[in-house]
């Protein structure tokens, strides 16, 4: 029998997946706040990256968040670039009883800071539930954090990607990717089987799993 925790985290993952490619420079995050095993609020990062999923879910549920359980696909931020209260602080202030998280977030605004904020408020965040299922949402985001460039994949239609990869005339592919990375893109696409896909693969700049399929 599938547990309530698994079903509710899958609901959060589905919410995040629906906005994949629409939230850069922030990752798409899903948040479900549940009471008695039933979802009372469901939200995902808004197009353009704000508001965050946790903010929206807390606004939906209001005072009923006290004693509820929050399911979040990525570690809640511990700091905000805007200086506003972080999602971890908001969850704690709302009085949730548990915070269940799928993946950790290595970004400068999280990277354990969100977990620390929750622990300082007396909560013990539970991390790792359905981590592998959720991690697929963040392949491009994690790649950009690691190397400063978005991940490029070959696709038939570009659904779920941030943008089409379009180098400027005379611009090297690596420099183009640096430019996209600096702008906050995380995951780009190029037409499957097209000359650019082959050129990217030849320079080791195409997603390795996709590049191997071209050989």
N, CA and C atoms as a LAMMPS dump frame, in Angstrom:
ITEM: TIMESTEP
0
ITEM: NUMBER OF ATOMS
645
ITEM: BOX BOUNDS ff ff ff
-5.0000000000000000e+02 5.0000000000000000e+02
-5.0000000000000000e+02 5.0000000000000000e+02
-5.0000000000000000e+02 5.0000000000000000e+02
ITEM: ATOMS id mol type element x y z
1 1 1 N 0.848 -1.197 0
2 1 2 C 0 0 0
3 1 3 C 0.886 1.251 0
4 2 1 N 0.565 2.205 -0.865
5 2 2 C 1.347 3.437 -0.942
6 2 3 C 0.964 4.345 0.225
7 3 1 N 1.975 4.877 0.893
8 3 2 C 1.713 5.707 2.064
9 3 3 C 1.203 7.082 1.643
10 4 1 N 0.565 7.766 2.609
11 4 2 C 0.115 9.13 2.354
12 4 3 C 1.287 10.032 1.992
13 5 1 N 2.428 9.845 2.671
14 5 2 C 3.6 10.679 2.387
15 5 3 C 4.014 10.551 0.921
16 6 1 N 4.053 9.337 0.414
17 6 2 C 4.464 9.124 -0.977
18 6 3 C 3.448 9.748 -1.936
19 7 1 N 2.18 9.543 -1.694
20 7 2 C 1.157 10.099 -2.587
21 7 3 C 1.184 11.628 -2.598
22 8 1 N 1.379 12.212 -1.443
23 8 2 C 1.376 13.672 -1.368
24 8 3 C 2.646 14.269 -1.969
25 9 1 N 3.782 13.584 -1.803
26 9 2 C 4.995 14.076 -2.452
27 9 3 C 4.876 13.941 -3.971
28 10 1 N 4.259 12.874 -4.439
29 10 2 C 4.047 12.737 -5.889
30 10 3 C 3.148 13.86 -6.406
31 11 1 N 2.189 14.276 -5.59
32 11 2 C 1.328 15.407 -5.975
33 11 3 C 2.181 16.679 -6.092
34 12 1 N 3.126 16.855 -5.177
35 12 2 C 4.01 18.028 -5.24
36 12 3 C 4.912 17.967 -6.47
37 13 1 N 5.427 16.779 -6.784
38 13 2 C 6.281 16.615 -7.964
39 13 3 C 5.492 16.923 -9.23
40 14 1 N 4.253 16.455 -9.295
41 14 2 C 3.409 16.728 -10.466
42 14 3 C 3.153 18.225 -10.613
43 15 1 N 2.942 18.909 -9.513
44 15 2 C 2.715 20.354 -9.571
45 15 3 C 3.948 21.073 -10.097
46 16 1 N 5.118 20.655 -9.631
47 16 2 C 6.354 21.27 -10.104
48 16 3 C 6.582 20.984 -11.584
49 17 1 N 6.313 19.752 -12.004
50 17 2 C 6.543 19.36 -13.401
51 17 3 C 5.68 20.181 -14.362
52 18 1 N 4.509 20.564 -13.926
53 18 2 C 3.611 21.334 -14.795
54 18 3 C 4.196 22.689 -15.174
55 19 1 N 5.106 23.224 -14.357
56 19 2 C 5.723 24.519 -14.659
57 19 3 C 7.165 24.388 -15.117
58 20 1 N 7.597 23.194 -15.447
59 20 2 C 8.975 22.988 -15.895
60 20 3 C 9.236 23.818 -17.149
61 21 1 N 10.333 24.576 -17.134
62 21 2 C 10.702 25.421 -18.261
63 21 3 C 10.11 26.814 -18.219
64 22 1 N 9.319 27.112 -17.191
65 22 2 C 8.641 28.41 -17.13
66 22 3 C 9.097 29.272 -15.954
67 23 1 N 9.993 28.732 -15.093
68 23 2 C 10.293 29.428 -13.837
69 23 3 C 11.727 29.941 -13.727
70 24 1 N 12.549 29.74 -14.796
71 24 2 C 13.933 30.197 -14.668
72 24 3 C 13.93 31.704 -14.398
73 25 1 N 14.894 32.24 -13.649
74 25 2 C 16.138 31.6 -13.194
75 25 3 C 15.977 30.727 -11.948
76 26 1 N 14.778 30.674 -11.375
77 26 2 C 14.557 29.794 -10.233
78 26 3 C 14.115 28.416 -10.704
79 27 1 N 14.387 27.389 -9.91
80 27 2 C 13.903 26.048 -10.269
81 27 3 C 12.405 25.944 -10.025
82 28 1 N 11.774 25.021 -10.707
83 28 2 C 10.359 24.766 -10.441
84 28 3 C 10.235 23.883 -9.206
85 29 1 N 9.483 24.34 -8.249
86 29 2 C 9.302 23.629 -6.978
87 29 3 C 7.815 23.391 -6.775
88 30 1 N 7.48 22.226 -6.264
89 30 2 C 6.1 21.932 -5.901
90 30 3 C 5.963 21.85 -4.397
91 31 1 N 4.855 22.337 -3.88
92 31 2 C 4.602 22.278 -2.435
93 31 3 C 3.154 21.883 -2.198
94 32 1 N 2.964 20.879 -1.38
95 32 2 C 1.633 20.461 -0.937
96 32 3 C 1.601 20.591 0.58
97 33 1 N 0.566 21.22 1.093
98 33 2 C 0.368 21.263 2.544
99 33 3 C -0.881 20.447 2.836
100 34 1 N -0.711 19.464 3.706
101 34 2 C -1.776 18.484 3.941
102 34 3 C -2.197 18.441 5.405
103 35 1 N -3.458 18.125 5.591
104 35 2 C -4.013 17.875 6.915
105 35 3 C -4.732 16.537 6.873
106 36 1 N -4.461 15.696 7.863
107 36 2 C -5.109 14.38 7.966
108 36 3 C -4.945 13.558 6.692
109 37 1 N -3.767 13.681 6.06
110 37 2 C -3.471 12.882 4.88
111 37 3 C -4.1 13.382 3.595
112 38 1 N -4.73 14.56 3.621
113 38 2 C -5.379 15.111 2.433
114 38 3 C -4.764 16.459 2.083
115 39 1 N -4.548 16.689 0.784
116 39 2 C -3.964 17.947 0.339
117 39 3 C -4.938 19.093 0.581
118 40 1 N -4.489 20.099 1.335
119 40 2 C -5.308 21.282 1.595
120 40 3 C -4.841 22.467 0.771
121 41 1 N -3.6 22.418 0.287
122 41 2 C -3.054 23.479 -0.563
123 41 3 C -2.018 22.855 -1.487
124 42 1 N -2.063 23.242 -2.753
125 42 2 C -1.115 22.74 -3.748
126 42 3 C -0.633 23.924 -4.562
127 43 1 N 0.691 24.075 -4.694
128 43 2 C 1.239 25.208 -5.441
129 43 3 C 2.559 24.829 -6.073
130 44 1 N 2.941 25.598 -7.082
131 44 2 C 4.238 25.443 -7.742
132 44 3 C 4.83 26.823 -7.962
133 45 1 N 6.137 26.876 -8.083
134 45 2 C 6.815 28.133 -8.394
135 45 3 C 6.128 28.8 -9.577
136 46 1 N 5.843 30.075 -9.463
137 46 2 C 5.128 30.794 -10.519
138 46 3 C 6.044 31.065 -11.713
139 47 1 N 5.478 31.248 -12.908
140 47 2 C 6.276 31.627 -14.071
141 47 3 C 7.122 32.861 -13.769
142 48 1 N 8.391 32.804 -14.183
143 48 2 C 9.326 33.873 -13.864
144 48 3 C 10.052 33.678 -12.553
145 49 1 N 9.662 32.642 -11.789
146 49 2 C 10.404 32.299 -10.577
147 49 3 C 9.83 32.794 -9.272
148 50 1 N 8.813 33.646 -9.3
149 50 2 C 8.192 34.158 -8.088
150 50 3 C 6.689 34.326 -8.313
151 51 1 N 5.884 34.148 -7.262
152 51 2 C 6.229 33.735 -5.894
153 51 3 C 6.67 32.27 -5.83
154 52 1 N 7.395 31.95 -4.764
155 52 2 C 7.819 30.578 -4.537
156 52 3 C 6.608 29.707 -4.2
157 53 1 N 6.801 28.414 -4.387
158 53 2 C 5.702 27.469 -4.161
159 53 3 C 5.218 27.5 -2.714
160 54 1 N 6.156 27.527 -1.769
161 54 2 C 5.77 27.485 -0.359
162 54 3 C 4.954 28.723 0.025
163 55 1 N 5.354 29.888 -0.495
164 55 2 C 4.597 31.112 -0.219
165 55 3 C 3.144 30.977 -0.657
166 56 1 N 2.964 30.49 -1.874
167 56 2 C 1.614 30.376 -2.423
168 56 3 C 0.768 29.368 -1.641
169 57 1 N 1.391 28.234 -1.313
170 57 2 C 0.646 27.213 -0.568
171 57 3 C 0.246 27.728 0.81
172 58 1 N 1.139 28.444 1.474
173 58 2 C 0.81 28.999 2.79
174 58 3 C -0.29 30.046 2.684
175 59 1 N -0.279 30.84 1.624
176 59 2 C -1.348 31.821 1.42
177 59 3 C -2.691 31.115 1.211
178 60 1 N -2.664 29.986 0.504
179 60 2 C -3.903 29.248 0.247
180 60 3 C -4.518 28.709 1.537
181 61 1 N -3.672 28.156 2.393
182 61 2 C -4.194 27.439 3.567
183 61 3 C -4.384 28.343 4.779
184 62 1 N -3.665 29.454 4.831
185 62 2 C -3.837 30.403 5.929
186 62 3 C -3.54 29.801 7.295
187 63 1 N -4.382 30.114 8.259
188 63 2 C -4.161 29.671 9.634
189 63 3 C -4.223 28.158 9.794
190 64 1 N -4.819 27.482 8.829
191 64 2 C -4.912 26.016 8.915
192 64 3 C -3.571 25.327 8.699
193 65 1 N -2.525 26.097 8.384
194 65 2 C -1.19 25.512 8.248
195 65 3 C -0.67 25.004 9.594
196 66 1 N -1.162 25.572 10.675
197 66 2 C -0.666 25.169 12.003
198 66 3 C -1.004 23.7 12.245
199 67 1 N 0.047 22.909 12.508
200 67 2 C -0.115 21.484 12.75
201 67 3 C -0.186 20.641 11.494
202 68 1 N -0.099 21.257 10.305
203 68 2 C -0.174 20.531 9.035
204 68 3 C 1.197 20.002 8.635
205 69 1 N 1.228 19.279 7.529
206 69 2 C 2.469 18.709 7.001
207 69 3 C 2.744 19.326 5.635
208 70 1 N 3.963 19.828 5.429
209 70 2 C 4.358 20.415 4.151
210 70 3 C 5.245 19.436 3.4
211 71 1 N 4.913 19.204 2.148
212 71 2 C 5.702 18.358 1.26
213 71 3 C 6.289 19.261 0.177
214 72 1 N 7.614 19.283 0.082
215 72 2 C 8.29 20.198 -0.833
216 72 3 C 9.291 19.413 -1.668
217 73 1 N 9.332 19.678 -2.965
218 73 2 C 10.201 18.892 -3.856
219 73 3 C 11.666 19.273 -3.756
220 74 1 N 11.97 20.468 -3.26
221 74 2 C 13.352 20.941 -3.147
222 74 3 C 13.497 21.665 -1.818
223 75 1 N 14.669 21.562 -1.219
224 75 2 C 14.911 22.218 0.07
225 75 3 C 14.413 23.656 0.059
226 76 1 N 13.576 24.049 0.994
227 76 2 C 13.116 25.438 1.049
228 76 3 C 14.299 26.39 1.229
229 77 1 N 14.205 27.539 0.59
230 77 2 C 15.308 28.5 0.686
231 77 3 C 15.483 28.94 2.132
232 78 1 N 16.742 29.186 2.489
233 78 2 C 17.058 29.694 3.812
234 78 3 C 17.349 31.173 3.806
235 79 1 N 17.597 31.723 2.623
236 79 2 C 17.818 33.152 2.431
237 79 3 C 17.097 33.551 1.151
238 80 1 N 16.777 34.845 1.023
239 80 2 C 16.151 35.362 -0.191
240 80 3 C 17.006 36.488 -0.743
241 81 1 N 17.197 36.515 -2.046
242 81 2 C 17.965 37.601 -2.655
243 81 3 C 17.281 38.942 -2.424
244 82 1 N 15.961 38.921 -2.24
245 82 2 C 15.196 40.146 -2.007
246 82 3 C 15.311 40.646 -0.568
247 83 1 N 15.809 39.777 0.317
248 83 2 C 15.874 40.142 1.729
249 83 3 C 14.602 39.844 2.49
250 84 1 N 13.567 39.37 1.804
251 84 2 C 12.32 38.997 2.467
252 84 3 C 12.493 37.699 3.249
253 85 1 N 11.503 37.355 4.047
254 85 2 C 11.57 36.112 4.826
255 85 3 C 11.697 34.922 3.885
256 86 1 N 12.575 34 4.225
257 86 2 C 12.787 32.813 3.399
258 86 3 C 11.61 31.862 3.529
259 87 1 N 11.54 30.9 2.613
260 87 2 C 10.46 29.912 2.677
261 87 3 C 10.57 29.051 3.927
262 88 1 N 11.79 28.732 4.337
263 88 2 C 11.953 27.96 5.572
264 88 3 C 11.413 28.733 6.766
265 89 1 N 11.7 30.028 6.822
266 89 2 C 11.189 30.852 7.915
267 89 3 C 9.668 30.941 7.873
268 90 1 N 9.114 31.062 6.682
269 90 2 C 7.662 31.163 6.544
270 90 3 C 6.967 29.879 7.006
271 91 1 N 7.533 28.736 6.613
272 91 2 C 6.953 27.46 7.036
273 91 3 C 6.974 27.328 8.561
274 92 1 N 8.122 27.697 9.148
275 92 2 C 8.24 27.596 10.598
276 92 3 C 7.266 28.548 11.296
277 93 1 N 7.181 29.776 10.792
278 93 2 C 6.305 30.773 11.42
279 93 3 C 4.834 30.384 11.295
280 94 1 N 4.504 29.631 10.233
281 94 2 C 3.112 29.208 10.037
282 94 3 C 2.716 28.091 10.988
283 95 1 N 3.713 27.454 11.628
284 95 2 C 3.404 26.43 12.622
285 95 3 C 3.189 25.034 12.077
286 96 1 N 3.741 24.742 10.889
287 96 2 C 3.587 23.38 10.379
288 96 3 C 4.26 22.398 11.332
289 97 1 N 3.74 21.185 11.386
290 97 2 C 4.27 20.186 12.32
291 97 3 C 5.406 19.382 11.718
292 98 1 N 5.374 19.191 10.39
293 98 2 C 6.413 18.418 9.697
294 98 3 C 6.715 19.098 8.367
295 99 1 N 7.969 18.943 7.935
296 99 2 C 8.367 19.371 6.585
297 99 3 C 9.084 18.193 5.947
298 100 1 N 8.506 17.673 4.863
299 100 2 C 9.054 16.526 4.145
300 100 3 C 9.588 17.038 2.807
301 101 1 N 10.85 16.743 2.518
302 101 2 C 11.55 17.318 1.363
303 101 3 C 12.09 16.194 0.494
304 102 1 N 11.982 16.353 -0.815
305 102 2 C 12.529 15.344 -1.723
306 102 3 C 14.034 15.513 -1.911
307 103 1 N 14.472 16.684 -2.392
308 103 2 C 15.892 16.886 -2.754
309 103 3 C 16.505 18.04 -1.976
310 104 1 N 17.783 17.938 -1.709
311 104 2 C 18.497 19.092 -1.171
312 104 3 C 18.793 20.064 -2.311
313 105 1 N 19.147 21.291 -1.957
314 105 2 C 19.384 22.349 -2.942
315 105 3 C 20.762 22.948 -2.699
316 106 1 N 21.709 22.774 -3.646
317 106 2 C 23.063 23.277 -3.441
318 106 3 C 23.251 24.752 -3.765
319 107 1 N 22.166 25.492 -3.985
320 107 2 C 22.314 26.903 -4.361
321 107 3 C 22.774 27.723 -3.156
322 108 1 N 23.343 28.921 -3.404
323 108 2 C 23.804 29.767 -2.29
324 108 3 C 22.686 30.173 -1.335
325 109 1 N 21.436 30.141 -1.786
326 109 2 C 20.324 30.565 -0.939
327 109 3 C 19.721 29.412 -0.137
328 110 1 N 20.235 28.225 -0.363
329 110 2 C 19.769 27.063 0.397
330 110 3 C 21.007 26.335 0.932
331 111 1 N 21.418 25.247 0.289
332 111 2 C 22.643 24.525 0.643
333 111 3 C 22.74 24.264 2.141
334 112 1 N 21.648 23.759 2.692
335 112 2 C 21.604 23.457 4.123
336 112 3 C 21.058 24.587 4.975
337 113 1 N 20.987 25.808 4.427
338 113 2 C 20.496 26.928 5.219
339 113 3 C 19.007 26.787 5.524
340 114 1 N 18.267 26.283 4.548
341 114 2 C 16.851 26.07 4.785
342 114 3 C 16.62 25.038 5.87
343 115 1 N 17.394 23.952 5.808
344 115 2 C 17.282 22.922 6.841
345 115 3 C 17.643 23.488 8.208
346 116 1 N 18.694 24.307 8.242
347 116 2 C 19.125 24.886 9.511
348 116 3 C 18.051 25.812 10.093
349 117 1 N 17.403 26.578 9.227
350 117 2 C 16.331 27.464 9.69
351 117 3 C 15.195 26.654 10.318
352 118 1 N 14.842 25.563 9.679
353 118 2 C 13.768 24.729 10.208
354 118 3 C 14.159 24.109 11.549
355 119 1 N 15.397 23.618 11.62
356 119 2 C 15.848 23 12.874
357 119 3 C 15.898 24.031 13.992
358 120 1 N 16.31 25.253 13.682
359 120 2 C 16.374 26.3 14.7
360 120 3 C 14.994 26.625 15.253
361 121 1 N 13.965 26.35 14.449
362 121 2 C 12.59 26.598 14.886
363 121 3 C 11.977 25.384 15.58
364 122 1 N 12.785 24.332 15.781
365 122 2 C 12.297 23.155 16.492
366 122 3 C 11.733 22.065 15.615
367 123 1 N 11.862 22.208 14.291
368 123 2 C 11.406 21.175 13.365
369 123 3 C 12.581 20.307 12.942
370 124 1 N 12.318 19.063 12.629
371 124 2 C 13.353 18.18 12.096
372 124 3 C 12.947 17.798 10.672
373 125 1 N 13.459 18.519 9.669
374 125 2 C 13.049 18.232 8.287
375 125 3 C 13.42 16.812 7.877
376 126 1 N 12.503 16.2 7.144
377 126 2 C 12.704 14.835 6.647
378 126 3 C 13.053 14.945 5.164
379 127 1 N 14.267 14.564 4.793
380 127 2 C 14.728 14.782 3.421
381 127 3 C 15.041 13.461 2.733
382 128 1 N 14.697 13.378 1.447
383 128 2 C 15.039 12.203 0.652
384 128 3 C 13.853 11.426 0.134
385 129 1 N 12.618 11.783 0.515
386 129 2 C 11.453 11.047 0.042
387 129 3 C 11.268 11.285 -1.462
388 130 1 N 11.312 10.198 -2.249
389 130 2 C 11.171 10.254 -3.708
390 130 3 C 12.209 11.174 -4.351
391 131 1 N 13.4 11.176 -3.768
392 131 2 C 14.451 12.062 -4.281
393 131 3 C 14.774 11.793 -5.742
394 132 1 N 14.837 10.527 -6.141
395 132 2 C 15.187 10.22 -7.526
396 132 3 C 14.093 10.66 -8.488
397 133 1 N 12.842 10.537 -8.094
398 133 2 C 11.749 11.006 -8.945
399 133 3 C 11.801 12.524 -9.107
400 134 1 N 12.072 13.217 -8.025
401 134 2 C 12.108 14.68 -8.079
402 134 3 C 13.358 15.199 -8.772
403 135 1 N 14.454 14.462 -8.663
404 135 2 C 15.734 14.964 -9.178
405 135 3 C 15.681 15.228 -10.681
406 136 1 N 14.845 14.496 -11.409
407 136 2 C 14.738 14.729 -12.839
408 136 3 C 14.288 16.14 -13.177
409 137 1 N 13.559 16.781 -12.272
410 137 2 C 13.132 18.157 -12.481
411 137 3 C 14.291 19.138 -12.445
412 138 1 N 15.386 18.722 -11.809
413 138 2 C 16.451 19.668 -11.482
414 138 3 C 17.774 19.38 -12.186
415 139 1 N 17.739 18.548 -13.216
416 139 2 C 18.987 18.21 -13.906
417 139 3 C 19.664 19.463 -14.471
418 140 1 N 18.883 20.307 -15.138
419 140 2 C 19.443 21.532 -15.697
420 140 3 C 19.857 22.516 -14.617
421 141 1 N 19.039 22.645 -13.597
422 141 2 C 19.336 23.564 -12.492
423 141 3 C 20.616 23.158 -11.779
424 142 1 N 20.749 21.87 -11.453
425 142 2 C 21.959 21.404 -10.786
426 142 3 C 23.173 21.566 -11.7
427 143 1 N 22.989 21.338 -12.999
428 143 2 C 24.095 21.475 -13.95
429 143 3 C 24.59 22.92 -13.979
430 144 1 N 23.662 23.874 -14.041
431 144 2 C 24.081 25.276 -14.077
432 144 3 C 24.796 25.678 -12.786
433 145 1 N 24.307 25.196 -11.647
434 145 2 C 24.977 25.51 -10.385
435 145 3 C 26.393 24.949 -10.358
436 146 1 N 26.582 23.771 -10.975
437 146 2 C 27.891 23.115 -10.93
438 146 3 C 28.888 23.738 -11.895
439 147 1 N 28.443 24.091 -13.116
440 147 2 C 29.399 24.521 -14.149
441 147 3 C 29.118 25.919 -14.694
442 148 1 N 28.04 26.55 -14.276
443 148 2 C 27.742 27.9 -14.736
444 148 3 C 27.039 27.972 -16.08
445 149 1 N 26.731 26.831 -16.666
446 149 2 C 26.08 26.795 -17.973
447 149 3 C 24.802 25.959 -17.899
448 150 1 N 23.814 26.267 -18.732
449 150 2 C 22.624 25.421 -18.776
450 150 3 C 22.921 24.085 -19.442
451 151 1 N 22.13 23.111 -19.141
452 151 2 C 22.19 21.825 -19.807
453 151 3 C 21.497 21.954 -21.156
454 152 1 N 22.081 21.353 -22.194
455 152 2 C 21.463 21.377 -23.52
456 152 3 C 21.095 19.954 -23.905
457 153 1 N 19.857 19.784 -24.347
458 153 2 C 19.377 18.476 -24.769
459 153 3 C 18.735 18.587 -26.149
460 154 1 N 18.709 17.477 -26.865
461 154 2 C 18.01 17.417 -28.151
462 154 3 C 16.551 17.061 -27.895
463 155 1 N 15.653 17.736 -28.587
464 155 2 C 14.22 17.526 -28.363
465 155 3 C 13.474 17.689 -29.678
466 156 1 N 12.315 17.075 -29.733
467 156 2 C 11.463 17.217 -30.918
468 156 3 C 10.715 18.554 -30.912
469 157 1 N 10.275 18.997 -29.722
470 157 2 C 9.41 20.174 -29.685
471 157 3 C 9.772 21.207 -28.623
472 158 1 N 10.756 20.905 -27.773
473 158 2 C 11.18 21.87 -26.762
474 158 3 C 10.238 22.021 -25.585
475 159 1 N 9.273 21.119 -25.458
476 159 2 C 8.332 21.222 -24.342
477 159 3 C 9.05 20.998 -23.019
478 160 1 N 8.841 21.896 -22.058
479 160 2 C 9.446 21.776 -20.74
480 160 3 C 10.835 22.372 -20.625
481 161 1 N 11.331 22.996 -21.685
482 161 2 C 12.653 23.622 -21.652
483 161 3 C 12.523 25.132 -21.444
484 162 1 N 13.607 25.755 -20.97
485 162 2 C 13.597 27.202 -20.77
486 162 3 C 13.532 27.95 -22.093
487 163 1 N 14.298 27.478 -23.089
488 163 2 C 14.37 28.2 -24.361
489 163 3 C 15.096 27.343 -25.395
490 164 1 N 14.953 27.737 -26.653
491 164 2 C 15.729 27.158 -27.745
492 164 3 C 17.144 27.717 -27.691
493 165 1 N 18.13 26.849 -27.845
494 165 2 C 19.524 27.297 -27.861
495 165 3 C 19.823 27.921 -29.219
496 166 1 N 20.148 29.216 -29.225
497 166 2 C 20.412 29.945 -30.461
498 166 3 C 21.677 30.785 -30.317
499 167 1 N 22.837 30.24 -30.679
500 167 2 C 24.073 31.042 -30.64
501 167 3 C 23.965 32.225 -31.599
502 168 1 N 24.591 33.313 -31.251
503 168 2 C 24.633 34.466 -32.141
504 168 3 C 25.611 34.198 -33.285
505 169 1 N 25.455 34.871 -34.418
506 169 2 C 26.375 34.649 -35.552
507 169 3 C 27.829 34.831 -35.139
508 170 1 N 28.635 33.814 -35.423
509 170 2 C 30.058 33.867 -35.11
510 170 3 C 30.404 33.581 -33.661
511 171 1 N 29.413 33.319 -32.834
512 171 2 C 29.653 33.067 -31.406
513 171 3 C 29.967 31.597 -31.174
514 172 1 N 31.034 31.314 -30.456
515 172 2 C 31.366 29.937 -30.119
516 172 3 C 30.3 29.33 -29.239
517 173 1 N 30.115 28.02 -29.328
518 173 2 C 29.055 27.363 -28.566
519 173 3 C 29.274 27.487 -27.063
520 174 1 N 30.518 27.311 -26.63
521 174 2 C 30.796 27.414 -25.191
522 174 3 C 30.52 28.821 -24.681
523 175 1 N 30.902 29.834 -25.464
524 175 2 C 30.65 31.216 -25.056
525 175 3 C 29.147 31.503 -25.032
526 176 1 N 28.43 30.936 -25.989
527 176 2 C 26.978 31.118 -26.005
528 176 3 C 26.356 30.52 -24.754
529 177 1 N 26.822 29.347 -24.356
530 177 2 C 26.287 28.71 -23.153
531 177 3 C 26.635 29.515 -21.906
532 178 1 N 27.827 30.106 -21.882
533 178 2 C 28.18 30.987 -20.762
534 178 3 C 27.204 32.164 -20.689
535 179 1 N 26.862 32.704 -21.848
536 179 2 C 25.93 33.835 -21.898
537 179 3 C 24.551 33.43 -21.38
538 180 1 N 24.07 32.294 -21.811
539 180 2 C 22.768 31.81 -21.334
540 180 3 C 22.815 31.534 -19.827
541 181 1 N 23.915 30.955 -19.364
542 181 2 C 24.04 30.664 -17.94
543 181 3 C 24.024 31.924 -17.103
544 182 1 N 24.716 32.966 -17.574
545 182 2 C 24.747 34.23 -16.838
546 182 3 C 23.363 34.869 -16.779
547 183 1 N 22.538 34.584 -17.787
548 183 2 C 21.179 35.127 -17.817
549 183 3 C 20.212 34.322 -16.958
550 184 1 N 20.658 33.177 -16.44
551 184 2 C 19.829 32.397 -15.538
552 184 3 C 19.144 31.19 -16.143
553 185 1 N 19.419 30.907 -17.439
554 185 2 C 18.809 29.72 -18.052
555 185 3 C 19.425 28.451 -17.463
556 186 1 N 18.609 27.4 -17.349
557 186 2 C 19.098 26.15 -16.776
558 186 3 C 19.046 24.981 -17.755
559 187 1 N 18.085 25.032 -18.7
560 187 2 C 17.884 23.869 -19.573
561 187 3 C 17.404 24.351 -20.939
562 188 1 N 18.234 24.108 -21.955
563 188 2 C 17.947 24.554 -23.31
564 188 3 C 17.75 23.346 -24.213
565 189 1 N 17.165 23.594 -25.387
566 189 2 C 16.974 22.493 -26.321
567 189 3 C 17.447 22.884 -27.709
568 190 1 N 17.762 21.875 -28.481
569 190 2 C 18.107 22.034 -29.885
570 190 3 C 17.399 20.919 -30.64
571 191 1 N 17.01 21.127 -31.896
572 191 2 C 16.267 20.091 -32.619
573 191 3 C 17.023 18.769 -32.698
574 192 1 N 16.317 17.695 -32.402
575 192 2 C 16.913 16.367 -32.443
576 192 3 C 17.353 16.031 -33.878
577 193 1 N 18.593 15.56 -34.004
578 193 2 C 19.119 15.17 -35.302
579 193 3 C 19.602 16.328 -36.153
580 194 1 N 19.489 17.556 -35.662
581 194 2 C 19.932 18.721 -36.423
582 194 3 C 21.434 18.904 -36.35
583 195 1 N 21.994 19.749 -37.221
584 195 2 C 23.446 19.95 -37.238
585 195 3 C 23.99 20.514 -35.936
586 196 1 N 23.196 21.362 -35.258
587 196 2 C 23.675 21.933 -33.998
588 196 3 C 23.787 20.86 -32.92
589 197 1 N 22.868 19.897 -32.925
590 197 2 C 22.951 18.803 -31.952
591 197 3 C 24.241 18.023 -32.145
592 198 1 N 24.597 17.753 -33.398
593 198 2 C 25.833 17.02 -33.668
594 198 3 C 27.058 17.843 -33.282
595 199 1 N 27.012 19.135 -33.55
596 199 2 C 28.152 19.991 -33.208
597 199 3 C 28.32 20.082 -31.692
598 200 1 N 27.222 20.232 -30.989
599 200 2 C 27.295 20.269 -29.528
600 200 3 C 27.828 18.958 -28.975
601 201 1 N 27.344 17.849 -29.522
602 201 2 C 27.824 16.542 -29.066
603 201 3 C 29.311 16.39 -29.328
604 202 1 N 29.761 16.844 -30.488
605 202 2 C 31.182 16.731 -30.83
606 202 3 C 32.076 17.525 -29.904
607 203 1 N 31.552 18.617 -29.342
608 203 2 C 32.332 19.445 -28.423
609 203 3 C 32.08 19.083 -26.961
610 204 1 N 31.315 18.024 -26.734
611 204 2 C 31.033 17.592 -25.367
612 204 3 C 30.109 18.53 -24.623
613 205 1 N 29.253 19.258 -25.356
614 205 2 C 28.375 20.248 -24.74
615 205 3 C 26.907 19.836 -24.736
616 206 1 N 26.62 18.66 -25.264
617 206 2 C 25.259 18.147 -25.234
618 206 3 C 25.119 17.193 -24.059
619 207 1 N 23.932 17.135 -23.481
620 207 2 C 23.678 16.215 -22.388
621 207 3 C 24.233 14.832 -22.741
622 208 1 N 25.123 14.264 -21.915
623 208 2 C 25.786 12.997 -22.264
624 208 3 C 24.822 11.871 -22.64
625 209 1 N 23.699 11.775 -21.946
626 209 2 C 22.747 10.706 -22.259
627 209 3 C 22.191 10.865 -23.653
628 210 1 N 21.944 12.114 -24.051
629 210 2 C 21.418 12.386 -25.388
630 210 3 C 22.507 12.198 -26.434
631 211 1 N 23.706 12.667 -26.112
632 211 2 C 24.808 12.566 -27.073
633 211 3 C 25.125 11.116 -27.397
634 212 1 N 25.05 10.238 -26.388
635 212 2 C 25.364 8.838 -26.64
636 212 3 C 24.356 8.211 -27.595
637 213 1 N 23.11 8.728 -27.576
638 213 2 C 22.095 8.17 -28.464
639 213 3 C 22.315 8.572 -29.912
640 214 1 N 23.117 9.619 -30.14
641 214 2 C 23.404 10.065 -31.497
642 214 3 C 24.458 9.212 -32.16
643 215 1 N 25.216 8.481 -31.356
644 215 2 C 26.337 7.726 -31.922
645 215 3 C 25.846 6.457 -32.586
